[in-house]
């Protein structure tokens, strides 16, 4: 997502700026295990855990739009779109005069929320098979921990449901293989985004 292009930066300029100037990442938890943020501004999810609905099996429904404060995230994103420099400064981030601004919104369900989805210039979806997802999920430590059967009884079925809804809503998703090396994935996305800035 970008507010407008102020010249086309070279690959080296984008690389040099990425850590401190060029992007703001709204960081959410994903099944991919890949974190591309360099200076994240984190949104708090589920500040009041009691508002998270429970399904018929007693599993908390964290994988629904109702469990995420999308209105708060939209407010932040809109503030950034209106004036990225002022927004960055308000978050305590430094900005150089020649900055090229881009916003990376990363997380689950971001493509399932229509108002947010309409703002994106590019959409990437990391996909991994069931076995890889279950292995990665089991290696994480949650507080409180996942109850027995939570992955198979809730996480994976909700992933399939949400993915189907997303695919029905969004036509221009670029699917990436989450089993590829992180460097290869980043290089693919970086090249695509650089072409967008060059063309714009």
PyMOL commands that set and color helices and strands:
alter all, ss='L'
color gray80, all
select helices_A, chain A and resi 11-22+49-51+65-67+70-82+84-90+114-117+130-138+150-169+182-199
alter helices_A, ss='H'
color red, helices_A
select strands_A, chain A and resi 23-27+40-42+102-105+124-127+174-177
alter strands_A, ss='S'
color yellow, strands_A
deselect
rebuild
show_as cartoon
